[in-house]
Structures are given as C-alpha cells and as structure tokens.
Amino acid sequence: MSITVHSVNGPVVKLRGGRALTMMETVRVGAERLIGEVVGVTEREAVVQVYEDTAGLKPGDPAEGLGEPLSIELGPGLLHNIFDGIARPLRALENATGPFMGRGVNLPALDPERKWDVTFHAAAGDTLTAGACWASCPETEIITHRCAAPEGGSVEWTAPPGAYTVHEPLLRLRDARGNVRELTLAGRWPIREARPSARRLAISMPLITGQRVIDTLFPIAKGGCAALPGPFGAGKTITQHQLAKWSDADVIVYLGCGERGNEMTQVLEEFGQLPDPKSGKPLLDRTVLIANTSNMPVAAREASVYTGMTIAEYYRDMGYHVAVMADSTSRWAEALREISGRLEEMPAEEGFPAYLSSRLAEFYERAGYKVTLGGQEGSVTVIGAVSPQGGDFSEPVTQNSKRFIRAFWALDRQLAYARHFPAINWITSYSEYLEDLAPWYEERLGRDFARLRARVTRLLQEESKLMEIVKLIGADILPEEQKLVIECARVVRLGFLQQNAYHETDTFVPIEKQKGMMEVMMHLYDEARRLVDRGIPLSRLKETGIFDRLIRIKYDVPNDQLLQLDDIRIGVDAAVGSVLEANR
C-alpha cells in the first residue's frame, strides 16, 4: 500500500498508509523528498516531524520510509566545517542552491571526493577488538582522526598505504559468526542513541577555561555539565565564545540552536582568524559548528542538539576531550513546545511539553568522562546557555536544567549593565565539582589554594550583606573593619572577577596566575587589617594608591612573568610600612 500525505500542520505531517512505518524511522516526504522522522504511529496513520520547510506540501503527495532511524555520517571532514541541524554541510548547500537554503537537497556530511592520507594500524591476520584503532589520518593540522573497529574480528585484508576517499573499502573484517564486513573511513550513527563506551570514570580533572570566576570559584570538570542562564544582553554568547576559544578541550562542538544568524557569522569569522593557544593553528581546525538559526526550520532545531552530541561522542571515542557549547537550550525547548502544540499534546508548565525534563536528561546525561571501547580516556563536557524570558530563573527550562547540571553560572543583568564581564553573579552561582576536583587543585597548586578560594568567597559574601546596610545609611558611618571589607571586596570584584575578553593579557589567565592574584589580594587584606586594628584610618592606606595598583594586576603582570607578583606583594608591604611610619 502506498504512503501519502493526509494533512500538513507546519512541520507536522500526517501520513496515510503508513502502517509499515515504525517509531523514529526516517522518511522522505513529497516530490522534493523532504527529510522527516516518525514521532507517532496509529493503526491508520503515522505522524512525522519534517526537518525542512513544508510550504507547498499537500494531501496526496507521496512519502517513503527509509527503514532506519535518523542518522548522520561520521568520518574525517567534520572539523573546520559548519552543518545544519541534521548534519548537512551548509557550504556545500550554498554551492548547490545559493545563499538561501533549498529544500530536499540530500548532500552527504562528508566530502565524497576528498582523499585522506591513511596510516594503517592493522594488517591481514591481526585480531581486532571492538573500538580498536585500525587506521588514522590527519584530519587537520591539530587533530588526528582515528578509525575504530565497530566490532571484534580477524583482519582478512587491508588496502595498500595511500590516499583514499571516505567511502573506499580499506579493511575486510570477519567477525566471530563468520560474517565479513568491509570498513571505510566513514560510518553512520543514529543521533538519538548514545555511542557505547567501556565504562564511566569518576570526575577528577577540571576543564581549565582561563576565566578566573569560573576556574577559581565555580569550576567545571571534564565530563561535567554546566548551565549558563541569563537575560538578553547579559553576555551568554560572548562567555561561551571565550570558553570555546580558551578552554583546554581538544575539540569544540558549537551548537547555534535558534540564535541569530549574525552570531554564527561572528563565530565563523573569529574562529577562522584566532590561533589555537596550544598549537598556533586556526581555532576552526578543532571546531565543528552546528547552525540552526532562528529562521531555519524549527523541527531541525530539535534534532540539532542530538546531532552535535553524537559528533562530540564520536571524537570522545578517539580519546579526545570534547566541549559542547549549546547556545541555547531555551530555543531548543521552544522548538519542543511548538512541535508539541502542533501534535495537540497536553501542555505542562508555561506550555512546555510534559516530557521537557526527560529530554533535557537525554541531552545532559550523554556527557561524561569515559573509558572508550579501545581503552583510551575521553570526555564530553556540556555547557548549555539558557535564555529565560525576562531573566526569570524560576521558569521551567532553567529549573529543569538544574536537576542535571552541577555547575550553575547565573548571569546578572545589573552586572552586565555595569560593564562587568563575565557577568556571573558570585552570590547566586555555584559549583558542586569543588570536592571532586580538590585533589587535582591540591596536587597542582598546593593545599592553600582551597583556603584562598574560601577566603575570597567569604569576603564577597560579607560585602553583599554590608551593601544592604550601605544602601540604607551610607558607608561613612560604618566601622573601619567593615569599610576594609568593602574596599578589599572591590579589589577582588574589579581586579579578579572582572575580565576583559578583548585584552591580550586578560582574555586568558593561567590557573597559576589566578592563585598568585588571590594571594596578593588576601595579603593586602591581612596587612590592612593590621593597620585598622591599630586604630589607623583605612583612608591613609587608600591614599597610597595600593588598592588601585592591585586592581591593575590583571593588565600589568604578563601571564608568563608571575615573579612580578612578588614585586606587587613587596609594594603592599611598602605601602603599609609608610602608613605605619607616618603614624608613629
């Protein structure tokens, strides 16, 4: 029985004669063969969400099931490329259809004509286990692509060394059942299915980002999850750009999910020009971009996060540490809401579907620090931006995200308006990774790092309480001890927490310098407290300019000349000494 279109409601299409179709099966709809996915099946019809514009579809148009779930092609050529939500290469689409994306264009994710220099790590007669690397090729100047065996077996034949396309047979593998399979550089994987691994490891290593407020106060672990919520204009995108540029992940997967097209253009331009801090090569050489901008089909936005996560897991299985930047999960949730409404499902809070929480769990739980099937260690770290309407953190996406993440970086509108970036509020943010990462920090930076962090946090909390009093009665009548807290907290806020993304020295700060800056600032607090305890007004020390000098440390001390921090410390002692001498 033929399958035909019965009704069209935006991206939701109902098919008649689709009893042979199964849930989550990929289908082609209409004369232009638009790609879609089955999301509902009854005895009489099948419901399909179509990932392309459905304008022009009408009842009676033909449809066809492909007999497989929605899958993407994985292999060399993903890096340094930009794809839409269902992994179609946008540059190739532009060449085929022009600047406005055409419909029904079935282009492969990988260039079928490009040849790769393949090095074989297996020969005829060898036995491979599942996940073992049998070949590799340089995908970019930064990343080596490693091909893993999908299952165990004995190698019957390998191609001679040379350059090959992604679809040419390179190895013949006979499994334990006697079946023979030919392996190529490329393979397919269903996007909604997590890729297998040997086991999950405990969190033990931070993702170093070079952003002081994150690395020191609210760190995220490799294999962990963080949420970055904030209202419009608070700096979500620029913060994610900073993390993508400077974090010590091997591979970046950047998901532009429902955001403005000019933001993805900015990513393409900046990442193409900015050198990778570890290799000096273009940053785009270790980046995959998934772009489903706000004017692209809404159903493909729902699939884009799974596409990006599958690509991230693919590089994790090669033994790389991957960071996924999802900007933003709110736009993805809005796509769920729109499709759910067209499916006439019962709405839950604020119109979102009742399964919003489980879908968020499916996404975030695919992160983790894993031992791959090949015995290597790799990780997927997820940082999801959230765009709550009006900055209301009690809305469903933010609240449900908090159930599955352990680092919460709350962006503050008032900080952003005051030009304090990153605008992460140090009172409402938190990280649950501190205890897990404590051994790493202690081994790398010593036991006093945790003590310094606790002192800085306590100082900021005390300032927050005092500012409530200052708003009512002013700062002049406060005792000197409380004036000291406010002044030293100002140094920490402006000199440590505030960071200039466009300054050559301040855009990235190594963790060793972060510790050194805290040491100097806490030394100033201790010495100033000694003066106050002797009854000397704090204003005398402020007149020396030492507080402003410490604020300028982030600019004045180069990241590779940390011994200059000792000179700053000596300057603190000199300033305190001069005040003591003047009051004898």
N, C-alpha and C positions, 0 to 999 in steps of 0.2 A: 504494500500500500504506500502510495506517495505521501510525502510530508509537505504540507503547505501552510502558509501564514493564515491564521484565523483573525487575529486582531493585533494592533500596534498601539502601545501607550508609552511614548518616549522610547527609552532604551529597553522597555519590557515588551517582549513579543510572545504571543501565544500561538503554538503550532498545533494543527490537527493532523491526525495520522501518525503521531509521534510515540506510539506505544512501545516501539523498539528502542527508543532513546532512554538513557539512564541518567541518574543524577550526576551533575558535574561534568557531563560529556560535552566536548567541543562540537559546535555545529556551525555550518555555513548557511546564511540566510539571504534570500533574494537573488536576483540575477547578478548582482555585483558580489555575491558570496561574502557578505559581511560576517565577521567572526563574532561568535557568541558562546554562551555557556548555559547549560541546562541548570536551572535553580529550583524547578518544581515539576513533578510528574503526577498525572492522574490517569485513570483508565482511558479518558477521552482525549487528553491534550497534554502538551508539555509547555512549560513556561521557560523562556530563555531571556537572559540579560545580554544585550548586544553591546559590544565594546566600540562601536562606531556610530556615526550619525545615521539615524534611521529615517531621515526625510526621504520620501518617495516610496517607501515600502507600502504595500497594500495587500489586502486579503487575496489569497490565491497564489501569491508568489511562492516559488519552490524553496525548500530547505533540505539540508542534508546533514546527517550525523557523521562525525569522523571516527567514532569508536575509541576515542582516548580523551583523558582529561586535559584541561588547558595546560599546555606545556610550553617551555621555552628551550631554545637551542643554547647549549653551553659549550664553550671552547675558546681557543685563543682569538683575540679580536674584540673582546668585550671592553677591555680597558681603553682609555682615550676615546671613548665613544659615548653617544647620547641616544637613548631609546625612549619610546613612548611607554605607556603603562603596560602594554602586552609585548614588550621587547622587540618592537620593530624599529630599525635604525632610522632616526629622523633625518640624518644627512642623506642617506640613500632614498628616503621618501621624497625629500625635496628635489633631488635629481630626477626622480621618476614622475612626480606630479606637480612640481612647482612649489612656491613658498607656502601655499595653502594645502594642507594635507588632504590627499584624495582618499576615497573610500574603496574598500575591497582590494587594496593593494597588498598582496601576500609576499612580502620581502623577507628573506632569512635574516636573522640577527647577525650572523657572521658572514663575512665576505667570502663567497664560494670560489673566487678566482685567486685570492691572495695565497702565496705559498710561504710556508714556515720552515725554517731550518731545524730539523728534528734530530735529537740525540736519543738513541735507544738505550734503555737500561735493562733490557731483557733480550735473550736470544733463544733460538729454537732449542727445545729440550729443557728449558727452565720451568720451574713451577712458580706460579704467582698466587698470592693470597688476595682476597678482596681488599681493595684500597691500595695495593702495592703500586708504586710508580713504575710504569713500563716505558715511558718516553717523556721527554721535556723539550721545550723550545723557548727562546727568548721572546716573550710577548711584547715587552717594551724594554727600554734600557734599564729599568728599575726592577721589573717583575719577571721571573722565570715561570713559565706555565708548565705545570706538572700534570701529566695524564695518569689517572688512577684506574686500575682494573676494576670493572663493575662487579666481578665475581672471581672466585678462585678457579684455577685450572692449569693445564700444561700448555706451554707455548709450542705451537706446531710450525709457525713460520713468521718471520718478520721481514719487512721491506728493507732494501739496502739503505744505508745512510744517505740523506739528501734533503731536498726541499719538497714539501707536499702541501696540498690544499687540505682543508678541514674534513673533506668527505672521502678522501682516497683511503682505501684499506691499507693499514700499516702492520697489523699483527693478527694472527689467527690463533684463537684460544679454544681449547677443548675442555669442557667442564667435567665434573665427576659423573654426570649422566651420559657422557659421550657426545653431547651436543657441541657443535663447532660454531663459534661466533667471531666475526671479523670486527676488529676495533679500529676506529678512526680518531682523529683529534677532537671531534665534536660528538656531543651526545645530547639527548633530550631529557628533561625532568619536569614533572608536574609541579606547578608553582605552589599549590596549596598543601603539598606534602613535604614535611621536613626531611632533609637529607640525613642518612644514618651516620652514626659515629660509634666508636668503640665504647666510650664512657664519658661521663661528665666529671670534670675536676672541680675541686673547691676553689673559690675565689681567693687569689693570693697576690695579684700584681695590679698596680694602678695603671690606668690609661693616662699617661702624662700629657697634658694639654698645653702647658706653658702659660695658662691663665691662673693667676695667683689665687683668686677667690675660689676657684674650683680645686686646684691641686692641693692647696693647703687646708681650706676649711671644709669643702664639700666634694671630696674626690669620688671618682667613679672607677670601678675596677674593670680590667679587661674581661669581657664576657658578661658585663653587667648591663643594667638598664637605667636610664635617667629620663626624666620629663623636664621640659623647659617651657613652662607656661608663662604667658604674659599677654597684655592687651596690645592693640595695634600701636606700633611705633616704639615699643619697649626694647627692641633690639634682638628679637629671636633669630632672625635670619643672619645678621652680622655675627652673632655669637656662634651659630652653627658654622658659618664660614671660617671663623677663627679656629674652631675645633677641627674642622676638616683640613685646614692648612697646616696646623702645627702639632696635632696630636701624633703620638708615636705609633699609630696604627700603620700596618704595611699597605693596606688597601682601603680606599674610601668608596662607599656607595652612597651617593647623594640622591635622595628622593624629593623631587619637587612636586609635591602632591597637592594640586588645586591652588597653588600660589600664582603670583603674577608672572607673566612671561619675561618681563624685563629682569626679574631676579635670576632666572635661569640663564639669561644672556650674560648677566654680570658674572655668574659662576663660570661660564664657558670662557669669558674673556680673561678673568683674573687667574683662573687655574691654568690657563694656557700660557700665561706670561710668568707667573710666580714660580721660582725654582723650589724644588723639594728641598727642605732643610737638611735631609740626610744624604742626598745624592747630588744635588745641584741641577738635576734634570727637571723638565717641566712637571709641575704637580699633576697635570692631567694624565701623565703616564702611569699613575697608580690610582686613577679615579674612574668610576663608572657613574654616569649621570642617567637617572630615570626622570623624565619630564612628562608630567600630566598636568599642564597648566589649567587655570580656571576656565578657559574657553574650550578645552578639549572634552570629548565625551565623558560624561560623569561615571558611567559604568566602568570604564577603563581606569578611573581613579581608584575605584575599589580594588581592582586587581593589582595596581602598581606597587603596593606595599609588599605583596607576596612575591612579585617579580623581583623587586630589589632584595628581599630577604633570601630568595633562592640563589641569586648571584653571590650574595655575601657568603652563604654556606658553601658554595662551590669553591671559593677561594680559601675559606677556612679549611676545607678538606685537603688543600695543598700544603697546609701547615702555616698559613699566614694569619696575622691578627687583623681583623676587618672591623671598621667602624661604619655603622649605618646612621646617616643623618636623615631623619624623616621630617620634612617640613611641608605640611604639618598634619598631624594625626586628626586634628579637628576637621580639616577639609575632607579627609578620608571618611570620618564619621558622618559628615553631612551627606556624602555620596551614599553611604549606607541608609541614611534616613530618607533620602529622595527615592531610592530604589524600593525601600520597604513600603513607602507610601503608595507607590505605583503598583506594588504587589498586593495592596489592600491588607497588609498585616496590622495587627493590633499594636498601636503605638504605646511606648512606655514614656518615661520622664522626658519632657520637652520634645516629644515627637520622635525621639530616637527609638530604634527597634529594641525589643527586649533582649536580644542577643548581642547588644553592643559590648557588654563586659566579656563575653566568651570570645568575640572576635578580637578584642584587644589582647586577651590572653594568648590566643593563637599567634599573634604577631610577636609580642614581647617574649614569650616563652621559647621562641626559637633562638634567642640569644644564649650565650653560654661559653664557657671555657671547656673545650673538648679534647679528648684524645681521638684522632681520626682513625679510620679503619686501617690506614697504613702505618699507624704507630706514632705519628707526629702530633705535636700540640698546636692547636689553633683556636681562635676565639672569634666570636661575633659580639660586638658591643653596640647597643642601640640607644640613640639619643633622639627622643621624639619631641618635637615642638608641639605645643598645644596653644590654640588661639581662642580662649574663652571670650564670648561676647561680653563686652563691657568690662573685661578684666575680672569677671566673677569666677573665682576658683571653686565655688560650690556647684558649678554646673556639671552635668553627667560625665563628659569626656575627661575632665581633669580629675574628678573624684574616682572614676573607674580606673584611670591610668595609675593612680597612686596605689592601687591594690597590687600592681605587677612590677612596679619600679622601686628601687631602693635609694635613688638619689633624686632629690626634688629641688630644682633651681628656679625659685619663684622670681620672675622679673617684676620690677616695681615701676609703675608709671611715673611716680614722683622723682625717682632716681633718674629715669630716662630724661624727663623734662629738665632736670638739673644738669644734664650732660654728664652724668656719672655712668660710665660703661665699663665692664658689663653691668647692667642694671639689676644684678642678682641681689635680692634682699637678704641680708645676713641674719635677720631675725626669723623670717618665715621659711627659709630654706633649710634643708637637712640632707645628711648622707648617712645611710646605715652601713656603709662599707668601712667605716673608720676602724672598727675592731678587726675585721677580716684583713685589712691592709697594714695593721700596726706592725707585724713582724717585718714587712718589707721596708717600711719607713725607718724602723729601728736599725735594721742592718745597713741601710743606705745612708741615713742621716744621723743616727745616734738616738739615744733614748730621750734627749732633751727636746727633740722636735715635737713630740706629742705634748710635752709640758708647755712649750711656747705657743702651740696652737690653742691649748686650753686657756692660757692667759689672754691671748688676743680675743678669743671668743667671749670670755668673761668681761673684758674691758668694754667690748662693743655692747654687750647686754646691759652693763651698768650705765653706759651713756644713754641707751634707749630709755631707761627708766628716768634718768635725770632730765632728759629733754622734755618729758611730760611736765615736770616742775618748772623748767625754764620757760615753757610756753605760757605758764600762768603768772609767774612772779619775776621772770628775768634771771639772767645769770650773775648779775653783780652781787647779789646778796648771798650767793652760795658760799660755803666754806672753801678754803683753799684746796682741800683734798678733793672735793668734788669738781672744782674748776680744773684740777690736774687731770682727772678722769676724762672730762670733756675735751680738753686740749690734746691729750695723747690719743684719744679715740679719733679726733680729727686727723691727726697724722696718719693713723692706720687707714682711715677711710680714703683719704686723698692720695697718700703715698704708697699704699699697699693694695687696697681693694680696687681702686680706680685704675684702669689700664687703657692705654692709648693704642688702638689697633693699627693706627697709621704711623706710629713712631718706630723707627728702625730698631731701637734698643728695647722698647717697652712692649712691642707686639707679641713677643715670646720671651718668657723668663724661665731659665732652668730652675729645677727644684732646689738646687744648692743655693742659688742666689735668693730664692724665696725665704729659705731658712735664715740666711745671713741678714736679710732686711728685718725679719721679725726680731732677731737677736739685738740689733742696734736699736730698734724702736722700744723694745722692752727694757733695754739698758737705760735709755733716756728716761723712761717712766720711773725706774728704780732710783736713778740719781736725782731726778726732780722731786721725787717723794722724800728723799733725804733732806733736800732744801726746805720743803714745806714743813717737815717735822721739826725743823729748827726755827720755825716761825718766819721764814723769809718769804715774802710775797712771790707768787708764781710770775707776776708781771716782770720781775727783774730778770728771770731766765728767758722769758719771751723776747725781751729787748735785745738779747744776743743774736737772735735770728736762727737759733739752732733748730727750732721746730720746723721752720720752712726749709732748712737745709735737708732735714730728713725726708721731707715730702719729695724733694728733688732727687733722692737716691735713684729712683726708677729710671731717670734720664741720665744722671751724671755718672753712674757706675756702669761701665760696659759689662755685658754678660760674661765675658772671658777674662775679666780683671777683678775678681772678687776680693783680692787683697786690699783694694781701695776701701772696702767696708771697714777694715781695721783703722784706716785714717779717719773715717767718719766717727768711729767709736772714740778715737782719741780726741776728736773735735768736741764730742759730747762732754768728755771729762774736762777739757779745757774750758768750755763754757760754764760748767758747774763750778769749776775751780775759781774762775774770775768773779762769779757772783759771791762765792764764799769769802773771797779776799776783800771784796768791796764792802762786805757787811761785818767785818771784824771791828 
